[in-house]
Amino acid sequence: GFEIVGTVNNGWQALSFAEKYTVDIVLADYHMPLLNGIEMTMRMKDTSPKTRSIMLTMSEEAQHIKEALKVGIYGYVMKSAEKPELINAIRTVANGEKYFSERIVKKLAEIPEYESPNGKVANSTTV
């Protein structure tokens, strides 16, 4: 039920591709070469505002998760996820909802305080 419209090797290529073609969802890695997934997502908001980003990454670092939330990613999925989870994440994001792997939700709950995407400081007990 999905159409892969292209693959790229780095963040700059992703931006260029999204400027030329309609891209609904992009799977980005935090550690993409030349332009990481966070920077790419921020820039893509200007060049392709309807494109939604899902971080597909190996990074469970709290700082990386917080950065991803701040730039407005729609999903955060571990590369170790099974195919059904990735498909579920894509479908969820395609429907306008957000998706976070269970491991990421648990990691967020461990963060004592983090700044939510709306700029307000939240306590992990209220997340």
Residue pairs with C-beta under 8 A, 6 or more apart in sequence:
1 91
2 90
5 21
5 22
5 23
6 17
6 21
6 23
8 14
8 16
8 17
9 33
10 32
10 33
10 34
10 35
11 28
11 32
11 33
11 34
11 35
11 36
11 37
11 39
11 40
12 34
12 35
12 40
14 26
14 28
14 32
14 35
14 40
14 44
15 35
15 40
15 43
15 44
15 47
15 48
17 23
18 26
18 44
18 47
18 48
18 51
19 47
19 48
23 48
23 51
24 50
24 51
24 52
24 94
25 51
25 52
25 53
25 54
25 74
25 90
25 93
25 94
26 40
26 44
26 51
26 52
26 53
26 54
27 53
27 54
27 56
28 37
28 40
28 41
28 53
28 54
28 55
28 56
29 36
29 37
29 55
29 56
29 57
29 79
30 36
30 37
30 38
30 55
30 57
30 59
30 64
30 68
31 37
31 57
31 58
31 59
32 40
35 43
37 53
37 55
37 57
37 68
38 64
38 67
38 68
38 71
40 53
41 53
41 68
41 71
41 72
41 73
42 71
44 51
44 53
45 71
45 72
52 74
52 75
52 93
52 94
53 73
53 74
53 75
54 73
54 74
54 75
54 76
54 77
54 89
54 90
54 93
54 99
55 68
55 73
55 75
55 76
55 77
56 77
56 78
56 79
56 86
57 64
57 76
57 77
57 78
57 79
58 78
58 79
58 80
59 65
60 78
60 103
60 104
60 107
62 107
62 110
62 111
62 114
65 76
65 104
65 107
65 108
65 111
66 111
66 114
66 115
68 76
69 114
69 116
69 117
70 115
70 117
72 117
74 93
74 97
74 98
74 99
75 89
75 92
75 93
75 98
75 99
75 100
76 99
76 100
76 101
76 104
77 85
77 86
77 89
77 99
77 100
77 101
77 104
78 101
78 103
78 104
81 89
81 101
85 101
88 99
89 99
89 101
92 98
92 99
93 99
100 108
108 114
108 124
108 127
109 124
109 127
110 124
111 124
112 123
112 124
113 121
113 122
113 123
113 124
114 121
114 122
114 124
114 127
115 121
115 122
116 122
